[in-house]
Amino acid sequence: MFNVDSNGLNSNLQKKTGLCYKGLKLVSVPEIPANRAIFKIAGLLALAGLLTGCAALPKDASIESVNYRACLVTDGDALRPGLADSSVFSLNQAVVTFGIKKKIIESNPSKFETTIQDFVKSKCSLIAVVGSRFTQFVQPAVEANPATHFLFITDGSDQALLAANLENLAVYRVDVYEAGLLAGHLSASASTTHQLVVGCRGAVNAEYLDGLRAGASSFDAEAKTLTSVNSSGSLLENPDVLLVYGCRDEIPSDPENLKQFKLVGYGRDLFFDPALEIAKPNVLATVIPQAGPRFFEAIAADLESEFIGGTLGSTVASYGNGGLIISEEHLIALPTGELEKLKGLAEEYEMTFK
């Protein structure tokens, strides 16, 4: 694996961000529960801590290029609730921060093997694979290319890959049930009619939907209410919260129809989605997996020859370890004390894995 002199990285970071770089130790200390590898990620450094206090990046800043290429394959045929978008953004951020090269291919399971071969021929040092439909194809690709490091980002099952414990593969699994749990509780707490409608109808991840219902039920137990959760608005009399999973076209485009809803999203931040400018006043919150920052972190670690694979380097993104966050930008105020309640709900849920 290509190694980059840390002084060169320091120079690039200082030129581009104005920061005084100190060692680029972005790999965090793992916490390994008995049955699961969960550690406190440092991925938020990519979009938060690493650039904290910086002014806008200077357009004319010169970046010294390094002999390193990071590559990304996304599933072009799948419903995308933000994992791919976030990863593309962070790869572009890594290019302007570190001076690396990139290659991005939107593929599908039938073309996955060909895509990986293309990346290997392009001498990709790190290959990120985003999408649960690629799961069964990841292990053969990783084993066939032991000199290449892989990061698999998924909201599906990762048990087989963790059991394989491959040194050149790190898995970043989003706990989509917990994401739904948070979104469900938050939505129920913000609803005055106690009726929640879920966008995307039958395309929503089943675990996410289970989490939504569990989160709403948890709120009901606290508030002595009865919240209905349905994927069809026609079955509800007066829904006032719309949960947006990935089908943005289901958000009403008519302001008159939109005004009845508060919007709670999963994946890409609804507030900053340029396609949803009309809906911005209705955004309550988005539950955002930190897939992109995890990719950025993996690139930074790999540049320092500190990539960690196997179960030790694999992460479950949860609210407790910062892998799931609640967006801070919104024009509708969160219910009083809701963030503290979400923290307690997440802690209770995450304790079941320890």
C-alpha positions as CSV (number, residue, x, y, z in Angstrom):
1,M,0.0,0.0,0.0
2,F,1.3,3.4,-1.0
3,N,2.6,5.4,2.0
4,V,2.6,9.2,2.0
5,D,5.1,11.3,3.9
6,S,3.2,12.9,6.8
7,N,4.9,16.2,6.2
8,G,3.4,16.3,2.7
9,L,-0.1,15.7,4.1
10,N,0.5,18.4,6.7
11,S,1.5,20.8,4.0
12,N,-1.7,20.0,2.0
13,L,-3.9,20.4,5.0
14,Q,-2.4,23.7,6.0
15,K,-2.6,25.1,2.5
16,K,-6.2,24.0,2.0
17,T,-7.7,24.5,5.4
18,G,-5.3,26.7,7.3
19,L,-5.1,24.2,10.1
20,C,-1.9,23.2,11.8
21,Y,-2.0,19.4,11.3
22,K,-0.7,17.2,14.1
23,G,-0.2,13.7,12.9
24,L,-3.5,12.9,11.2
25,K,-4.3,10.1,13.7
26,L,-7.9,9.7,12.5
27,V,-8.4,6.1,13.6
28,S,-10.1,5.9,16.9
29,V,-9.7,3.5,19.7
30,P,-12.1,0.6,19.3
31,E,-14.6,-0.6,21.9
32,I,-15.3,-4.3,21.3
33,P,-18.4,-5.6,22.9
34,A,-18.7,-9.4,23.3
35,N,-20.8,-10.0,20.2
36,R,-20.2,-6.9,18.0
37,A,-17.5,-4.6,16.9
38,I,-18.6,-1.1,17.7
39,F,-16.2,1.7,18.3
40,K,-16.3,5.5,18.5
41,I,-15.6,6.6,15.0
42,A,-13.6,9.7,14.2
43,G,-15.4,10.1,10.9
44,L,-17.1,13.3,12.0
45,L,-13.7,14.9,11.7
46,A,-14.3,14.9,7.9
47,L,-17.1,17.4,7.9
48,A,-16.9,18.9,11.4
49,G,-13.8,18.7,13.6
50,L,-11.2,18.7,10.8
51,L,-12.6,21.9,9.4
52,T,-13.8,23.6,12.5
53,G,-13.0,27.3,12.7
54,C,-11.9,27.5,9.1
55,A,-13.1,30.2,6.7
56,A,-14.2,29.2,3.2
57,L,-11.7,27.2,1.4
58,P,-9.6,29.4,-0.8
59,K,-10.3,28.7,-4.5
60,D,-6.7,29.4,-5.6
61,A,-5.1,27.2,-2.9
62,S,-2.5,24.9,-4.5
63,I,-2.6,21.3,-3.4
64,E,0.3,19.0,-3.9
65,S,-0.9,15.8,-5.6
66,V,0.0,12.5,-4.1
67,N,0.3,9.1,-5.8
68,Y,-2.9,7.6,-4.4
69,R,-6.3,6.8,-5.8
70,A,-9.5,6.2,-3.8
71,C,-12.4,4.6,-5.7
72,L,-16.1,4.3,-5.1
73,V,-18.8,2.0,-6.5
74,T,-22.4,2.7,-5.7
75,D,-25.6,0.8,-6.6
76,G,-27.3,2.8,-9.4
77,D,-30.4,0.6,-9.4
78,A,-31.2,0.7,-5.7
79,L,-33.2,3.2,-3.7
80,R,-30.6,5.5,-2.2
81,P,-31.4,7.1,1.2
82,G,-28.2,9.1,1.3
83,L,-25.4,6.6,1.8
84,A,-24.1,7.0,-1.8
85,D,-24.5,10.8,-1.9
86,S,-22.7,11.2,1.4
87,S,-19.8,9.0,0.2
88,V,-19.4,10.9,-3.1
89,F,-19.3,14.2,-1.3
90,S,-16.6,13.0,1.1
91,L,-14.5,11.5,-1.7
92,N,-14.6,14.8,-3.4
93,Q,-13.6,16.5,-0.1
94,A,-10.7,14.1,0.2
95,V,-9.5,15.0,-3.3
96,V,-9.3,18.7,-2.5
97,T,-7.9,18.1,1.0
98,F,-5.2,15.5,0.4
99,G,-4.5,15.9,-3.3
100,I,-5.5,12.3,-4.1
101,K,-7.1,11.0,-7.3
102,K,-10.5,9.4,-7.5
103,K,-12.7,7.2,-9.6
104,I,-16.5,6.7,-9.1
105,I,-18.7,4.2,-10.9
106,E,-22.4,3.7,-10.5
107,S,-22.9,0.0,-11.0
108,N,-25.2,-2.9,-10.1
109,P,-24.8,-6.4,-8.8
110,S,-24.5,-7.9,-12.3
111,K,-21.7,-5.6,-13.2
112,F,-19.9,-5.6,-9.8
113,E,-17.1,-8.0,-10.7
114,T,-16.3,-6.0,-13.8
115,T,-16.3,-2.8,-11.9
116,I,-13.9,-4.1,-9.3
117,Q,-11.6,-5.3,-12.1
118,D,-11.7,-1.9,-13.6
119,F,-10.7,-0.4,-10.2
120,V,-7.8,-2.8,-9.8
121,K,-6.5,-2.0,-13.2
122,S,-6.7,1.7,-12.3
123,K,-4.5,1.0,-9.3
124,C,-7.0,2.0,-6.7
125,S,-5.5,1.9,-3.2
126,L,-8.8,1.9,-1.4
127,I,-12.1,0.8,-2.8
128,A,-15.4,1.8,-1.1
129,V,-18.5,-0.3,-1.9
130,V,-21.8,1.3,-1.1
131,G,-25.0,-0.7,-1.1
132,S,-26.5,-3.8,0.6
133,R,-27.2,-5.5,-2.8
134,F,-23.5,-6.0,-3.2
135,T,-23.1,-8.0,0.0
136,Q,-22.6,-11.5,-1.4
137,F,-20.1,-10.2,-4.0
138,V,-17.8,-8.3,-1.6
139,Q,-15.9,-11.2,0.0
140,P,-14.8,-12.8,-3.3
141,A,-13.6,-9.4,-4.5
142,V,-11.7,-8.7,-1.3
143,E,-10.1,-12.2,-1.2
144,A,-9.1,-11.9,-4.9
145,N,-7.3,-8.6,-4.3
146,P,-5.4,-8.9,-1.0
147,A,-3.2,-5.9,-1.8
148,T,-6.2,-3.6,-2.0
149,H,-8.0,-2.2,0.9
150,F,-11.8,-2.2,0.9
151,L,-14.5,-0.4,2.8
152,F,-18.1,-1.8,2.6
153,I,-20.8,0.6,3.5
154,T,-24.2,-1.0,4.0
155,D,-27.5,-0.9,5.9
156,G,-28.0,-4.6,5.5
157,S,-26.6,-7.6,7.3
158,D,-22.8,-7.8,7.8
159,Q,-22.5,-11.0,9.8
160,A,-20.9,-13.2,7.1
161,L,-18.3,-10.6,6.3
162,L,-17.5,-10.0,10.0
163,A,-17.2,-13.8,10.5
164,A,-14.7,-13.9,7.6
165,N,-12.5,-11.3,9.4
166,L,-10.6,-10.2,6.3
167,E,-7.7,-7.9,7.1
168,N,-8.1,-5.8,4.0
169,L,-11.9,-5.2,4.5
170,A,-13.5,-2.8,7.0
171,V,-17.3,-2.9,7.2
172,Y,-19.4,0.1,8.1
173,R,-23.0,-1.0,8.8
174,V,-25.7,1.5,9.5
175,D,-28.1,0.3,12.2
176,V,-31.2,1.1,10.1
177,Y,-33.5,-0.2,12.9
178,E,-32.0,2.3,15.3
179,A,-32.3,5.1,12.7
180,G,-36.0,4.2,12.4
181,L,-36.3,4.1,16.2
182,L,-35.1,7.6,16.5
183,A,-37.1,8.9,13.6
184,G,-40.3,7.3,14.9
185,H,-40.0,8.7,18.4
186,L,-39.1,12.1,17.1
187,S,-42.0,12.1,14.6
188,A,-44.5,11.0,17.2
189,S,-43.4,13.6,19.6
190,A,-43.9,16.3,17.0
191,S,-47.3,15.1,15.8
192,T,-50.4,16.7,17.1
193,T,-52.8,14.3,15.3
194,H,-50.8,11.2,16.2
195,Q,-50.8,10.1,12.6
196,L,-47.5,9.5,10.7
197,V,-47.3,8.7,7.0
198,V,-44.2,7.0,5.6
199,G,-43.1,7.9,2.0
200,C,-41.8,5.3,-0.5
201,R,-44.6,2.9,0.4
202,G,-43.4,-0.7,-0.2
203,A,-39.8,0.3,-0.9
204,V,-38.8,1.2,2.7
205,N,-36.3,-1.0,4.4
206,A,-38.3,-3.4,6.6
207,E,-36.0,-3.0,9.6
208,Y,-36.3,0.8,9.3
209,L,-40.1,0.5,9.3
210,D,-40.0,-1.8,12.3
211,G,-37.8,0.8,14.1
212,L,-40.3,3.6,13.2
213,R,-43.1,1.8,14.8
214,A,-41.1,0.9,17.9
215,G,-40.0,4.5,18.3
216,A,-43.6,5.8,18.0
217,S,-44.7,3.1,20.5
218,S,-42.0,4.2,22.9
219,F,-43.3,7.8,22.7
220,D,-46.9,6.6,23.2
221,A,-45.9,4.7,26.4
222,E,-44.4,7.9,27.7
223,A,-47.1,10.3,26.7
224,K,-50.2,8.0,27.0
225,T,-51.1,8.5,23.3
226,L,-51.8,6.2,20.4
227,T,-49.9,7.0,17.2
228,S,-50.7,5.4,13.9
229,V,-47.9,4.7,11.4
230,N,-48.9,3.9,7.8
231,S,-47.2,4.0,4.4
232,S,-50.5,5.1,2.8
233,G,-51.8,8.6,3.6
234,S,-55.3,7.5,2.3
235,L,-55.6,5.2,5.3
236,L,-55.1,8.1,7.7
237,E,-57.6,10.9,8.4
238,N,-55.2,13.7,9.1
239,P,-51.5,12.8,9.0
240,D,-49.3,15.7,10.0
241,V,-45.8,14.2,9.8
242,L,-44.3,12.8,6.6
243,L,-41.3,10.4,7.1
244,V,-39.1,10.7,4.0
245,Y,-37.0,7.6,3.3
246,G,-35.6,8.1,-0.1
247,C,-38.4,8.8,-2.5
248,R,-38.2,12.6,-2.6
249,D,-40.8,12.8,-5.4
250,E,-43.5,11.8,-2.8
251,I,-43.1,15.1,-1.0
252,P,-46.0,17.3,-2.2
253,S,-44.8,19.9,-4.6
254,D,-47.8,22.1,-4.0
255,P,-47.2,24.4,-1.0
256,E,-50.8,24.2,-0.1
257,N,-50.7,20.4,0.2
258,L,-47.2,20.5,1.8
259,K,-48.1,22.9,4.6
260,Q,-49.9,20.3,6.7
261,F,-46.8,18.2,7.1
262,K,-43.6,18.3,9.2
263,L,-40.9,16.4,7.4
264,V,-38.6,13.9,9.1
265,G,-36.0,12.3,6.8
266,Y,-33.4,9.6,6.8
267,G,-30.2,9.7,4.8
268,R,-29.3,12.9,3.0
269,D,-30.1,16.1,5.0
270,L,-33.5,17.3,3.8
271,F,-32.7,20.9,4.7
272,F,-29.7,21.1,2.4
273,D,-31.2,19.1,-0.5
274,P,-31.4,21.6,-3.4
275,A,-34.3,19.7,-5.0
276,L,-36.4,20.3,-1.8
277,E,-36.0,24.1,-1.5
278,I,-39.8,24.4,-1.4
279,A,-40.0,22.0,1.5
280,K,-37.3,23.7,3.6
281,P,-39.8,25.5,5.9
282,N,-41.4,22.1,6.7
283,V,-38.2,20.2,7.7
284,L,-38.2,19.1,11.3
285,A,-35.1,16.8,11.3
286,T,-33.1,14.2,9.4
287,V,-31.5,11.1,10.9
288,I,-28.2,11.1,9.0
289,P,-25.8,8.1,8.9
290,Q,-22.1,9.2,8.8
291,A,-21.2,7.0,5.9
292,G,-19.3,9.8,4.0
293,P,-17.2,10.9,7.0
294,R,-16.3,7.2,7.6
295,F,-15.1,7.0,4.0
296,F,-13.0,10.1,4.5
297,E,-11.6,8.7,7.7
298,A,-10.6,5.5,5.9
299,I,-8.8,7.4,3.2
300,A,-6.9,9.5,5.7
301,A,-5.9,6.4,7.7
302,D,-4.9,4.6,4.5
303,L,-2.7,7.5,3.5
304,E,-0.9,7.1,6.8
305,S,-0.6,3.3,6.4
306,E,-3.0,2.9,9.3
307,F,-5.9,1.2,7.7
308,I,-7.6,-1.3,10.0
309,G,-9.7,-4.1,8.6
310,G,-11.4,-7.2,10.0
311,T,-13.7,-7.0,13.0
312,L,-11.4,-4.6,14.7
313,G,-11.8,-2.0,11.9
314,S,-15.5,-2.6,11.4
315,T,-18.2,-0.3,12.8
316,V,-21.9,-0.3,13.5
317,A,-23.1,3.2,13.1
318,S,-25.3,4.1,16.0
319,Y,-26.5,7.3,17.8
320,G,-24.3,6.5,20.8
321,N,-21.1,6.4,18.9
322,G,-21.8,9.3,16.6
323,G,-22.5,7.1,13.5
324,L,-26.1,8.4,13.4
325,I,-26.7,12.1,14.0
326,I,-29.8,14.3,14.1
327,S,-29.5,17.2,11.8
328,E,-29.1,20.6,13.4
329,E,-30.6,22.8,10.7
330,H,-34.3,23.1,10.7
331,L,-36.9,25.9,10.8
332,I,-39.4,23.9,13.0
333,A,-38.3,23.7,16.6
334,L,-37.8,20.2,18.0
335,P,-40.1,19.3,20.9
336,T,-38.7,20.4,24.3
337,G,-36.4,17.8,25.7
338,E,-36.6,15.5,22.7
339,L,-32.9,15.2,22.1
340,E,-32.3,14.0,25.6
341,K,-35.1,11.5,25.3
342,L,-33.6,10.2,22.0
343,K,-30.3,9.8,23.8
344,G,-31.9,7.7,26.5
345,L,-33.8,5.7,24.0
346,A,-30.7,4.9,22.0
347,E,-28.7,4.0,25.1
348,E,-31.4,1.6,26.2
349,Y,-31.5,0.0,22.7
350,E,-27.7,-0.2,22.3
351,M,-27.3,-1.9,25.7
352,T,-29.0,-5.0,24.2
353,F,-25.8,-5.6,22.2
354,K,-23.4,-5.4,25.1
